[in-house]
Amino acid sequence: MDKPVIMTVDDDPGVSRSVARDLRRRYGHSYRIVRADTAVQGIESVRELRLRGDDVAAILADYRMPQMNGVEFLEQAMDLYPYARRVLLTAYADTEAAIQAINVVDLDHYLLKPWDPPEEKFYPVLDAQLDAWQRTDRRESDELRVVGARWSAPSYEVRDFLSRNQVPYRWMLDDSPEGAELLAAAGEKGGTGPARVPLVVTGDGAKLTAPNLSELAQAVGLSTAPATDFYDLIVIGGGPGGLGAAVYGASEGLRTVMVEQHASGGQAGQSSRIENYLGFPDGVSGAQLADRARRQALKFGAELLTARTVTSLEVKGQARVVGFADGGSIAAHTVILATGVSYRRLNAPGLDEFIGSGCYYGAAMTEAPECSNREVYIVGAANSAGQGAVYLSGYASRVYLVVRGDGLERTMSHYLIEQISQIPNIEVLTETEVVGAEGEGHLERITLKGPDGERTVGAEWLFVFIGAEPFTDWLGETVERDARGFVLTGPDLTADENRPRNWPLRRDPYHLETNVPGVFAAGDVRADSIKRVASAVGEGAMAVALVHRYLEKT
C-alpha cells in the first residue's frame, strides 16, 4: 500500500523546507511528506491526493498566508479529508486566532513557532496526532446509511447513539429520492403503506429495520459481549468517573471491564464544549474528551461493553455478581458504581409525547444543523444549559434560555455567563417556566409562564437541562442510597451490626466505599459529590486505589 501522507503548507520557503526536513527525518519511513508553498497549491495537492485515493494522516498549515489563512485552508481541506488531524502553525501573536480556530475547524492542536528542539516541542505533538489518526475508524461516512423520518423518535435514537459512539454514518430522510430508493431496495416500502423506519444499512449490505441499541452496536462493531466471566474490577457506567476508573484500573494491571448502557462520556459526553477542565486551556468538546479517554482505556487493555443494561448486583462470597437485562452476568472481586445522573424530566402537560420529536434532554448535537435559522428554547440554568445555548447560537436565529430563578449567577460558572452576555442572539428569560406543549406529530408550540402571566409561542426545538436523577433503582436493597437515590458512602452510611465497626472509615480515607465491602461509588452518582467532570475523574482514580487496598486485604 502507498504510504499515508503528512502535508505541510507554509508560504515562507525557509520555514516550509525546515518543517518538511523535520518531518522526513522522523516520519519518512512510514509516511510520505508533501510540501506546498502556497495555500492555493496546497488545496490543489489535497484535491489531487483525493482523486488518486491517497490517505492523508495530518495537515499542518501556517496561520499567516496571503491568499487564505491557515484556518480557511484547513476548512476547505477537511471537506476532502475529514479524518486528517489538523494542526495550525502560529506565532505567539496569533494565539487568539488559533484558539478561535478550534470552534471553526475542530482544530486538533496548534504549534507555536519556532519549536526547537523538535524532539521536545514538535515530535511529541505529531506522535500523539498520528497515533490518534491510526486509531480512528476512517470508513467513509456513506458506508453506514440511516434512513428515517424527520420527526421520528426511534430515528433520532439511532442517530444519537451512532453520533455519541463516534460511528460515522450518512443520514437520509425517508421522503427524499435517495432515501425512498434505499427503502424500496431493502423491501421496506411498497404500495401505499408507510415506510418502516429507521432503516440502517451497513457497508456490507446488511439491513436492520428499527434495531434496538444492542443490535445496532453489534452491527457497527462495538463490543457488547464480555471476553470472560470473572474480572478484578467491573466499572458500571462510562461517564468521566467510569472512564477514569477504567483507565487507572487497566493501566495498573487489573483485569477491568467497563459496562455502559448508551455511549462513553455519559452526560458530560453530550457537552458541546468544556472550558474549565484542567489541561485544555482552549476547551474540548465532551465527545472529544470521551473519545480520548475511551481510546486510552482500550490502550491499557480495558474491555468496554456498550449497549448493555445492568439490572442487579449480588454478593456471593468474595464475588460481586452483576446481572444484565438479557439474563447474562459477569462477576468480579470489586465493583465501582459510576452510573452518573440523567436529566430530570420536565413536568409540563403534553411534553412527554414529543421526546425525540422536538423535545430533547441534553445537547442532542445531531439536531443542531436542523435548527439553522430557527428559534430554539433551552430550559436550565447550570453549565450544561449555558454550554448548549452557546453552541446552538451558532445555528439558530435566536436562542431563548428559560430560567426558573431570577438569574444565572447562583448556578452557572462566571465565564459562561460572560460568554452568553456577549452573544446577541441569546436571550435569557428569567422567572419563567415551560408549562405546556402542543403539536401534531412533533412539537410545534410551548406555553411559557413568566412574570407577565402565560403565553404560547411557536417552538419546534426544546432542549432540557434540568436537575439530576441517579440511575440506581436496579441496586434494590443491596447498596444503601439516600432518599433521592444517590449512593451513600463513608460516614453517610447508617449503622450496621453485620459490618465491622467503622469499616469504610478504617479502609477508605476518601469515603468512596459503600456499605458493601469491595463496592465503591465515584462521580455524580455518589451522594454529596461535587458535580464536575474533573472531580468525577478524580474519584474514579481514587476508587481504583481503594480497590488495590481491598484486594490486598482479602
Rosetta blueprint (number, residue, H / E / L):
1 M L
2 D L
3 K L
4 P L
5 V E
6 I E
7 M E
8 T E
9 V E
10 D L
11 D L
12 D L
13 P H
14 G H
15 V H
16 S H
17 R H
18 S H
19 V H
20 A H
21 R H
22 D H
23 L H
24 R H
25 R H
26 R H
27 Y H
28 G L
29 H L
30 S L
31 Y L
32 R E
33 I E
34 V E
35 R E
36 A E
37 D L
38 T L
39 A H
40 V H
41 Q H
42 G H
43 I H
44 E H
45 S H
46 V H
47 R H
48 E H
49 L H
50 R H
51 L H
52 R H
53 G L
54 D L
55 D L
56 V E
57 A E
58 A E
59 I E
60 L E
61 A E
62 D E
63 Y L
64 R L
65 M L
66 P L
67 Q L
68 M L
69 N L
70 G H
71 V H
72 E H
73 F H
74 L H
75 E H
76 Q H
77 A H
78 M H
79 D H
80 L H
81 Y L
82 P L
83 Y L
84 A L
85 R E
86 R E
87 V E
88 L E
89 L E
90 T E
91 A L
92 Y H
93 A H
94 D H
95 T H
96 E H
97 A H
98 A H
99 I H
100 Q H
101 A H
102 I H
103 N H
104 V H
105 V H
106 D L
107 L L
108 D L
109 H E
110 Y E
111 L E
112 L E
113 K L
114 P L
115 W L
116 D L
117 P L
118 P H
119 E H
120 E H
121 K H
122 F L
123 Y H
124 P H
125 V H
126 L H
127 D H
128 A H
129 Q H
130 L H
131 D H
132 A H
133 W H
134 Q H
135 R H
136 T L
137 D L
138 R L
139 R L
140 E L
141 S H
142 D H
143 E H
144 L L
145 R E
146 V E
147 V E
148 G E
149 A L
150 R L
151 W L
152 S L
153 A H
154 P H
155 S H
156 Y H
157 E H
158 V H
159 R H
160 D H
161 F H
162 L H
163 S H
164 R H
165 N L
166 Q L
167 V L
168 P L
169 Y L
170 R E
171 W E
172 M E
173 L E
174 D L
175 D L
176 S L
177 P H
178 E H
179 G H
180 A H
181 E H
182 L H
183 L H
184 A H
185 A H
186 A L
187 G L
188 E L
189 K L
190 G L
191 G L
192 T L
193 G L
194 P L
195 A L
196 R L
197 V L
198 P L
199 L E
200 V E
201 V E
202 T L
203 G L
204 D L
205 G L
206 A L
207 K E
208 L E
209 T E
210 A L
211 P L
212 N L
213 L H
214 S H
215 E H
216 L H
217 A H
218 Q H
219 A H
220 V L
221 G L
222 L L
223 S L
224 T L
225 A L
226 P L
227 A L
228 T L
229 D L
230 F E
231 Y E
232 D E
233 L E
234 I E
235 V E
236 I E
237 G L
238 G L
239 G L
240 P H
241 G H
242 G H
243 L H
244 G H
245 A H
246 A H
247 V H
248 Y H
249 G H
250 A H
251 S H
252 E L
253 G L
254 L L
255 R L
256 T E
257 V E
258 M E
259 V E
260 E E
261 Q L
262 H L
263 A L
264 S L
265 G L
266 G L
267 Q L
268 A H
269 G H
270 Q H
271 S L
272 S L
273 R L
274 I E
275 E L
276 N L
277 Y L
278 L L
279 G L
280 F L
281 P L
282 D L
283 G L
284 V E
285 S L
286 G H
287 A H
288 Q H
289 L H
290 A H
291 D H
292 R H
293 A H
294 R H
295 R H
296 Q H
297 A H
298 L H
299 K H
300 F L
301 G L
302 A L
303 E E
304 L E
305 L E
306 T E
307 A L
308 R L
309 T L
310 V E
311 T E
312 S E
313 L E
314 E E
315 V E
316 K E
317 G L
318 Q L
319 A E
320 R E
321 V E
322 V E
323 G E
324 F E
325 A L
326 D L
327 G L
328 G L
329 S E
330 I E
331 A E
332 A E
333 H E
334 T E
335 V E
336 I E
337 L E
338 A L
339 T L
340 G L
341 V E
342 S E
343 Y L
344 R L
345 R L
346 L L
347 N L
348 A L
349 P L
350 G L
351 L L
352 D H
353 E H
354 F H
355 I E
356 G L
357 S L
358 G L
359 C E
360 Y E
361 Y E
362 G L
363 A L
364 A L
365 M H
366 T H
367 E H
368 A H
369 P H
370 E H
371 C H
372 S L
373 N L
374 R L
375 E E
376 V E
377 Y E
378 I E
379 V E
380 G L
381 A L
382 A L
383 N H
384 S H
385 A H
386 G H
387 Q H
388 G H
389 A H
390 V H
391 Y H
392 L H
393 S L
394 G L
395 Y L
396 A L
397 S L
398 R E
399 V E
400 Y E
401 L E
402 V E
403 V L
404 R L
405 G L
406 D L
407 G L
408 L L
409 E L
410 R L
411 T L
412 M L
413 S L
414 H H
415 Y H
416 L H
417 I H
418 E H
419 Q H
420 I H
421 S H
422 Q L
423 I L
424 P L
425 N L
426 I E
427 E E
428 V E
429 L E
430 T L
431 E L
432 T L
433 E E
434 V E
435 V E
436 G E
437 A E
438 E E
439 G L
440 E L
441 G L
442 H L
443 L L
444 E L
445 R E
446 I E
447 T E
448 L E
449 K E
450 G E
451 P L
452 D L
453 G E
454 E E
455 R E
456 T E
457 V E
458 G E
459 A L
460 E L
461 W L
462 L E
463 F E
464 V E
465 F L
466 I L
467 G L
468 A L
469 E E
470 P E
471 F L
472 T L
473 D H
474 W H
475 L H
476 G L
477 E L
478 T L
479 V L
480 E L
481 R E
482 D L
483 A L
484 R L
485 G L
486 F L
487 V E
488 L L
489 T L
490 G H
491 P H
492 D H
493 L L
494 T L
495 A L
496 D L
497 E L
498 N L
499 R L
500 P L
501 R L
502 N L
503 W H
504 P H
505 L H
506 R H
507 R H
508 D L
509 P L
510 Y L
511 H L
512 L L
513 E E
514 T L
515 N L
516 V L
517 P L
518 G L
519 V E
520 F E
521 A E
522 A L
523 G H
524 D H
525 V H
526 R E
527 A L
528 D L
529 S L
530 I L
531 K L
532 R L
533 V H
534 A H
535 S H
536 A H
537 V H
538 G H
539 E H
540 G H
541 A H
542 M H
543 A H
544 V H
545 A H
546 L H
547 V H
548 H H
549 R H
550 Y H
551 L H
552 E H
553 K H
554 T L
